[in-house]
């Protein structure tokens, strides 16, 4: 029996709860709160009354939709959606009136009876989280996977028990107000990201630190020794630190002669890893560091020989007339696109661009110069990326650059401009919000377009 969950059920009954944002995580949360007897109002800027919302309304939920959705918040408990700044005046006003401010992820950490393994980072966190999940599952453990990866975990808490594992991908937005940290925390790397919402890089880094800020001496923190920011976290850790580093041979998990070692034990030959790209070797290193002493090396090798990756992450789509198409829609930052471009032996045809997160593209310009033969740009950042590439060429003649108003046109033109043996990859280096709801929708649209060629 989960005593914390039972106490929460009793406490929430007849309480007024406001849920800010009606997204993927919060719809099941609203259902759960209603089933516990809470009086729920859900608020969202989008005023579309979808069939899902009608269903929630029939269950008893009330709604505040449209431009003034944050007005007149009156509640005992306010649940903030990730990406919504906690210092919004309306949220702070509700707090002054006595409302407790939390989030779906904070509630999960409060109520979860499982051992939690949390994964964050600017790049690689989805693949690393999925790897850890698969490694534990293959080892015979009961394990749940969710969080920022797209699956809400709180509605599954009724079936969770002590001795099981929950692998949670955590974004900076989810971590920003966290007051608890997972027993095992992984930070894959930290590079500039989400600076359209975070005030500055310092705030972004501070949010990431919350994954280990509340750990104890018995906790484990996995850090990337090759990344300057995460390497600097070592002295702030409260528990055991396990480092991994492809370029740092004295790290706990290191790369020697094409093999991944944990201390002095050879764990995995990188030739056995099916996922393309050196960045996926690093993802394996992070996952191995997380499950050290829990998962046997033989299990790790079995997973490596069978795991083909996560959707939208350098995902092979199809081959058309000798041209191979890959979907890397998860690449919402320049460093992610860097990893995608260097996953192939030869230069690729790149489709990039999207929502502007105010991240500089100078390094991406040099990556494109080195690894791209033709560039197709879309979205709000198209001009900025083009300018970065031109600077990388120092005013000399550049590679062919084309700018189009939509992904549909870019895919068609990239196909027409390719020849047998080419690789076409959509790796945007930007978020999707200028054209799509999220990177998943963007990736699915890309795959649909490629399959219709």
C-alpha positions as CSV (number, residue, x, y, z in Angstrom):
1,X,0.0,0.0,0.0
2,X,1.3,3.5,-0.9
3,X,0.6,5.4,2.3
4,X,1.6,8.8,0.7
5,X,-0.8,8.3,-2.2
6,X,-3.7,7.3,0.2
7,X,-3.0,10.4,2.3
8,X,-3.0,12.6,-0.9
9,X,-6.4,11.1,-1.9
10,X,-7.9,12.0,1.4
11,X,-6.4,15.5,1.4
12,X,-7.4,16.4,-2.1
13,X,-11.1,15.4,-1.8
14,X,-13.4,18.5,-2.3
15,X,-10.3,20.8,-2.7
16,X,-10.3,23.3,-5.4
17,X,-7.5,22.5,-7.9
18,X,-6.4,24.6,-10.9
19,X,-4.4,22.8,-13.6
20,X,-2.6,25.2,-15.9
21,X,-2.2,23.8,-19.4
22,X,-4.2,21.0,-21.0
23,X,-1.4,19.1,-22.7
24,X,-0.3,15.5,-22.9
25,X,0.7,15.2,-19.2
26,X,-2.2,17.1,-17.8
27,X,-5.2,15.5,-19.4
28,X,-4.7,12.1,-17.5
29,X,-3.8,14.2,-14.4
30,X,-7.2,16.0,-14.6
31,X,-8.9,12.6,-14.9
32,X,-7.0,11.3,-11.9
33,X,-7.8,14.4,-9.7
34,X,-11.5,14.2,-10.6
35,X,-11.6,10.5,-9.6
36,X,-10.1,11.5,-6.2
37,X,-13.0,13.9,-5.7
38,X,-11.2,17.2,-6.4
39,X,-13.0,20.2,-7.8
40,X,-10.9,20.8,-10.9
41,X,-10.6,23.8,-13.2
42,X,-8.3,23.4,-16.2
43,X,-6.9,26.5,-17.9
44,X,-5.4,26.9,-21.4
45,X,-4.8,29.7,-23.9
46,X,-6.1,27.4,-26.6
47,X,-9.9,27.8,-26.7
48,X,-10.7,24.8,-28.9
49,X,-13.3,22.6,-27.2
50,X,-12.0,19.2,-28.4
51,X,-13.8,15.9,-27.8
52,X,-11.2,15.1,-25.0
53,X,-12.2,18.3,-23.2
54,X,-15.9,17.6,-23.7
55,X,-15.2,14.2,-22.1
56,X,-13.4,15.8,-19.1
57,X,-16.3,18.3,-18.8
58,X,-18.7,15.4,-18.5
59,X,-16.6,14.0,-15.7
60,X,-17.0,17.3,-13.8
61,X,-14.0,19.4,-14.9
62,X,-14.5,23.2,-15.4
63,X,-12.5,25.2,-17.9
64,X,-11.0,28.7,-18.4
65,X,-10.0,29.0,-22.0
66,X,-8.7,31.7,-24.3
67,X,-6.6,34.9,-23.9
68,X,-7.7,35.5,-20.3
69,X,-7.3,31.9,-19.2
70,X,-5.1,32.9,-16.2
71,X,-7.6,35.4,-14.8
72,X,-9.6,34.7,-11.6
73,X,-7.5,31.8,-10.4
74,X,-8.9,30.7,-7.1
75,X,-7.8,27.4,-5.7
76,X,-6.2,25.4,-2.9
77,X,-3.7,23.7,-5.2
78,X,-2.3,25.1,-8.5
79,X,-0.5,22.7,-10.9
80,X,1.8,24.5,-13.3
81,X,2.5,23.0,-16.7
82,X,6.2,22.7,-17.8
83,X,7.3,25.7,-19.8
84,X,5.1,28.1,-17.9
85,X,7.3,30.4,-15.8
86,X,6.6,30.0,-12.1
87,X,7.1,33.8,-11.6
88,X,4.1,34.8,-13.7
89,X,2.1,37.5,-11.8
90,X,-1.1,35.4,-11.8
91,X,0.7,32.4,-10.3
92,X,2.4,34.5,-7.6
93,X,-0.9,36.2,-6.8
94,X,-2.6,32.8,-6.3
95,X,0.4,31.8,-4.0
96,X,-0.1,35.0,-1.9
97,X,-3.8,34.0,-1.5
98,X,-2.7,30.7,0.0
99,X,-2.6,28.3,-3.0
100,X,0.1,25.7,-2.9
101,X,2.0,25.8,-6.2
102,X,3.3,22.5,-7.7
103,X,3.6,20.5,-11.0
104,X,2.7,17.1,-12.3
105,X,6.3,16.0,-11.9
106,X,6.7,17.4,-8.4
107,X,3.6,15.5,-7.3
108,X,5.0,12.3,-8.9
109,X,8.2,12.7,-6.9
110,X,6.2,13.3,-3.7
111,X,4.1,10.2,-4.2
112,X,6.2,7.7,-6.1
113,X,7.2,4.5,-4.1
114,X,9.7,3.4,-6.7
115,X,13.4,4.1,-7.0
116,X,13.6,7.0,-9.4
117,X,16.3,7.4,-12.1
118,X,16.2,10.9,-13.5
119,X,17.8,11.9,-16.8
120,X,18.4,15.5,-18.0
121,X,20.7,17.3,-20.4
122,X,20.5,19.5,-23.4
123,X,21.0,16.5,-25.8
124,X,20.6,12.8,-25.6
125,X,18.2,12.6,-22.6
126,X,15.4,10.8,-24.5
127,X,17.7,8.1,-25.9
128,X,19.6,7.7,-22.6
129,X,16.3,7.4,-20.7
130,X,15.0,4.8,-23.1
131,X,18.3,2.9,-23.0
132,X,18.2,2.8,-19.2
133,X,14.6,1.6,-19.3
134,X,15.5,-1.2,-21.8
135,X,18.5,-2.3,-19.8
136,X,16.5,-2.6,-16.6
137,X,13.6,-4.3,-18.3
138,X,16.0,-6.8,-20.0
139,X,17.5,-7.5,-16.5
140,X,14.0,-8.5,-15.3
141,X,13.1,-5.4,-13.3
142,X,9.7,-3.9,-13.3
143,X,10.3,-0.5,-14.7
144,X,8.3,2.6,-15.9
145,X,9.4,5.2,-18.5
146,X,8.0,8.6,-18.7
147,X,8.2,12.4,-18.1
148,X,9.4,14.8,-20.7
149,X,9.7,11.9,-23.2
150,X,5.9,12.2,-23.7
151,X,4.4,9.7,-21.2
152,X,2.9,11.0,-18.0
153,X,3.8,8.9,-15.0
154,X,1.5,10.2,-12.2
155,X,-1.6,8.4,-13.6
156,X,0.3,5.1,-13.4
157,X,1.3,5.6,-9.7
158,X,-1.5,3.3,-8.4
159,X,0.3,0.3,-9.9
160,X,3.8,1.2,-8.7
161,X,5.4,-0.5,-5.8
162,X,8.6,-0.3,-3.7
163,X,11.4,-2.2,-5.3
164,X,10.4,-1.2,-8.8
165,X,12.0,1.5,-11.0
166,X,10.8,4.7,-12.7
167,X,13.0,6.2,-15.4
168,X,12.1,9.8,-15.8
169,X,13.3,12.2,-18.5
170,X,13.4,15.7,-17.0
171,X,13.5,19.0,-18.9
172,X,14.8,22.2,-17.4
173,X,11.2,23.4,-17.1
174,X,10.2,20.4,-15.0
175,X,13.3,20.8,-12.9
176,X,13.1,24.5,-12.3
177,X,10.9,24.3,-9.2
178,X,11.7,20.8,-8.0
179,X,12.4,20.3,-4.3
180,X,13.3,16.6,-4.5
181,X,15.9,14.8,-6.6
182,X,16.0,11.3,-7.9
183,X,18.1,8.6,-6.2
184,X,20.1,8.2,-9.4
185,X,20.5,11.3,-11.5
186,X,22.1,11.6,-14.9
187,X,23.2,14.8,-16.7
188,X,24.1,14.0,-20.3
189,X,25.5,17.5,-21.1
190,X,24.6,21.1,-20.7
191,X,24.8,23.5,-23.7
192,X,22.8,26.7,-24.5
193,X,19.1,25.8,-25.0
194,X,15.6,27.2,-24.2
195,X,16.9,30.8,-23.9
196,X,13.6,32.0,-25.3
197,X,12.0,31.1,-21.9
198,X,14.9,31.0,-19.4
199,X,16.1,34.5,-18.5
200,X,19.7,33.5,-19.3
201,X,22.2,30.7,-19.3
202,X,22.7,30.8,-15.6
203,X,19.0,30.3,-14.9
204,X,19.0,27.3,-17.3
205,X,22.0,25.7,-15.6
206,X,20.5,26.3,-12.2
207,X,17.4,24.5,-13.3
208,X,19.4,21.5,-14.5
209,X,21.2,21.4,-11.2
210,X,18.0,20.6,-9.4
211,X,18.3,17.0,-10.6
212,X,20.9,16.5,-8.0
213,X,20.6,19.5,-5.6
214,X,18.3,17.6,-3.2
215,X,20.1,14.2,-3.3
216,X,21.5,12.5,-0.2
217,X,24.8,10.8,0.6
218,X,23.4,7.5,-0.6
219,X,22.5,8.9,-4.0
220,X,24.3,8.6,-7.3
221,X,25.1,11.4,-9.8
222,X,26.2,10.5,-13.3
223,X,28.1,13.4,-15.1
224,X,29.6,13.9,-18.5
225,X,33.4,14.5,-17.9
226,X,33.8,15.9,-21.5
227,X,31.3,18.7,-21.0
228,X,32.8,21.8,-19.2
229,X,29.5,22.6,-17.4
230,X,28.7,19.2,-16.2
231,X,32.3,18.5,-15.2
232,X,32.0,21.5,-13.0
233,X,29.1,19.9,-11.1
234,X,31.4,17.3,-9.5
235,X,32.3,19.4,-6.4
236,X,28.6,20.2,-5.7
237,X,27.4,16.6,-5.5
238,X,26.2,15.2,-2.2
239,X,26.4,11.5,-3.1
240,X,28.6,9.3,-5.2
241,X,29.7,10.7,-8.5
242,X,30.1,8.4,-11.5
243,X,31.7,10.1,-14.6
244,X,31.6,9.1,-18.2
245,X,33.7,10.5,-21.0
246,X,34.5,9.5,-24.5
247,X,37.5,11.9,-24.5
248,X,38.4,11.6,-20.8
249,X,40.2,8.4,-20.2
250,X,40.3,8.7,-16.5
251,X,36.5,8.9,-16.2
252,X,34.7,6.0,-14.5
253,X,33.1,4.9,-17.7
254,X,35.5,5.5,-20.6
255,X,36.3,4.6,-24.2
256,X,39.4,2.5,-24.9
257,X,40.2,0.9,-28.3
258,X,36.6,1.0,-29.4
259,X,35.2,-0.5,-26.2
260,X,33.3,1.0,-23.3
261,X,34.9,0.2,-19.9
262,X,33.5,0.6,-16.4
263,X,36.5,1.1,-14.2
264,X,38.8,-1.7,-15.5
265,X,36.0,-4.0,-16.8
266,X,35.2,-4.1,-20.5
267,X,31.4,-3.7,-20.8
268,X,30.6,-3.2,-24.5
269,X,32.3,-3.2,-27.9
270,X,31.0,-0.1,-29.7
271,X,30.7,-2.2,-32.9
272,X,27.7,-4.0,-31.2
273,X,25.8,-0.7,-31.0
274,X,23.2,-0.5,-33.7
275,X,22.5,3.2,-33.3
276,X,24.5,5.4,-35.7
277,X,26.8,8.2,-34.5
278,X,29.4,8.7,-31.8
279,X,26.9,10.6,-29.7
280,X,25.0,7.3,-29.2
281,X,28.2,5.8,-27.8
282,X,28.1,8.6,-25.3
283,X,24.4,7.8,-24.6
284,X,25.3,4.2,-23.9
285,X,28.1,5.4,-21.6
286,X,25.7,7.5,-19.6
287,X,23.2,4.6,-19.3
288,X,25.9,2.2,-18.3
289,X,27.0,4.6,-15.5
290,X,23.4,4.9,-14.3
291,X,22.8,1.1,-14.0
292,X,26.2,0.1,-12.8
293,X,25.8,-2.8,-10.2
294,X,22.1,-3.2,-11.2
295,X,22.4,-4.6,-14.7
296,X,24.9,-7.2,-15.8
297,X,27.4,-6.6,-18.7
298,X,25.9,-9.5,-20.6
299,X,22.5,-7.8,-20.4
300,X,23.9,-4.6,-21.7
301,X,25.4,-6.4,-24.7
302,X,22.1,-8.1,-25.6
303,X,20.3,-4.7,-25.6
304,X,23.0,-3.1,-27.7
305,X,22.6,-5.8,-30.4
306,X,18.8,-5.3,-30.6
307,X,18.0,-1.7,-29.7
308,X,17.3,0.3,-32.9
309,X,16.5,3.7,-31.3
310,X,13.7,6.1,-30.5
311,X,11.3,7.7,-32.9
312,X,12.4,11.0,-34.4
313,X,16.0,10.5,-33.4
314,X,18.1,9.9,-36.5
315,X,15.2,7.6,-37.5
316,X,15.6,5.8,-40.8
317,X,12.4,6.5,-42.8
318,X,12.8,4.9,-46.3
319,X,15.0,4.8,-49.4
320,X,13.6,6.4,-52.6
321,X,15.5,6.0,-55.9
322,X,18.7,5.3,-54.0
323,X,18.3,8.3,-51.6
324,X,18.0,7.5,-47.9
325,X,15.8,9.7,-45.7
326,X,16.3,10.2,-42.0
327,X,14.0,11.9,-39.4
328,X,15.9,13.7,-36.7
329,X,13.0,16.0,-35.6
330,X,14.1,15.7,-31.9
331,X,17.1,17.9,-32.9
332,X,15.7,21.2,-31.5
333,X,19.1,22.7,-30.8
334,X,22.3,23.2,-32.8
335,X,24.2,20.6,-30.7
336,X,21.7,17.9,-31.5
337,X,22.0,18.7,-35.2
338,X,25.8,18.5,-34.9
339,X,25.4,15.0,-33.6
340,X,23.1,14.1,-36.5
341,X,25.4,15.5,-39.1
342,X,28.4,13.6,-37.8
343,X,26.5,10.3,-37.7
344,X,27.1,9.7,-41.4
345,X,30.4,9.1,-43.2
346,X,29.8,11.5,-46.0
347,X,28.2,14.9,-46.4
348,X,24.4,15.0,-46.3
349,X,21.5,17.0,-47.6
350,X,20.1,18.9,-44.6
351,X,16.6,20.3,-44.0
352,X,16.8,22.7,-41.0
353,X,15.2,25.7,-39.4
354,X,12.2,26.4,-37.2
355,X,11.1,28.4,-34.1
356,X,13.7,30.9,-32.8
357,X,14.9,30.0,-29.3
358,X,17.5,32.8,-29.4
359,X,20.3,30.3,-29.6
360,X,23.4,31.3,-31.7
361,X,24.0,29.4,-34.9
362,X,27.7,30.2,-35.4
363,X,29.0,26.7,-34.5
364,X,26.2,25.2,-36.6
365,X,27.4,27.2,-39.5
366,X,30.8,25.5,-39.3
367,X,29.2,22.1,-38.9
368,X,27.2,22.7,-42.1
369,X,30.3,23.8,-43.9
370,X,32.0,20.6,-43.0
371,X,29.2,18.1,-43.2
372,X,26.5,19.3,-45.6
373,X,26.4,19.3,-49.5
374,X,23.0,21.1,-49.9
375,X,21.0,23.0,-47.4
376,X,17.2,23.5,-47.4
377,X,15.9,26.0,-44.8
378,X,12.5,26.7,-43.5
379,X,10.9,28.5,-40.5
380,X,11.6,31.6,-38.5
381,X,15.3,30.9,-38.2
382,X,16.0,30.3,-41.9
383,X,17.8,33.6,-42.5
384,X,19.8,33.4,-39.2
385,X,21.1,29.9,-40.1
386,X,21.9,31.1,-43.7
387,X,23.9,34.0,-42.3
388,X,25.8,31.7,-39.9
389,X,26.8,29.5,-42.8
390,X,27.9,32.5,-45.0
391,X,30.1,33.6,-42.1
392,X,31.6,30.2,-41.8
393,X,32.7,30.4,-45.4
394,X,34.2,33.8,-44.7
395,X,32.5,35.5,-47.7
396,X,33.7,32.9,-50.2
397,X,31.3,30.8,-52.3
398,X,29.1,28.6,-50.1
399,X,27.3,25.4,-50.6
400,X,23.8,25.6,-52.3
401,X,21.3,27.1,-49.9
402,X,17.6,27.1,-50.6
403,X,14.8,28.7,-48.5
404,X,11.2,27.6,-48.6
405,X,8.0,28.6,-46.8
406,X,7.0,25.1,-45.6
407,X,8.4,21.6,-44.8
408,X,6.2,20.2,-47.6
409,X,8.0,22.1,-50.3
410,X,11.4,21.6,-48.7
411,X,11.1,17.8,-48.7
412,X,9.9,17.7,-52.3
413,X,12.7,20.0,-53.4
414,X,15.4,18.1,-51.4
415,X,14.3,14.9,-53.1
416,X,14.4,16.5,-56.5
417,X,17.9,17.9,-55.8
418,X,19.3,14.5,-54.5
419,X,20.9,11.7,-56.4
420,X,21.4,8.0,-55.8
421,X,23.6,7.4,-52.8
422,X,22.7,10.7,-51.0
423,X,21.3,11.0,-47.5
424,X,18.6,13.5,-46.7
425,X,18.1,14.3,-43.1
426,X,15.6,16.7,-41.4
427,X,17.6,17.8,-38.4
428,X,16.1,21.3,-37.7
429,X,18.5,22.7,-34.9
430,X,15.4,24.5,-33.7
431,X,12.1,24.0,-31.9
432,X,8.9,23.4,-34.0
433,X,6.5,25.9,-32.5
434,X,6.4,28.3,-35.5
435,X,4.8,25.6,-37.7
436,X,3.9,22.6,-35.5
437,X,2.7,21.8,-32.0
438,X,5.8,19.9,-31.1
439,X,8.7,18.0,-32.6
440,X,6.7,14.8,-32.7
441,X,4.1,16.4,-35.0
442,X,6.9,17.8,-37.1
443,X,8.6,14.4,-37.4
444,X,5.4,12.6,-38.3
445,X,4.6,15.1,-41.0
446,X,8.1,14.7,-42.4
447,X,7.7,10.9,-42.5
448,X,4.3,11.2,-44.1
449,X,5.8,13.5,-46.8
450,X,8.8,11.1,-47.4
451,X,6.5,8.1,-47.7
452,X,4.4,9.9,-50.2
453,X,7.3,10.7,-52.5
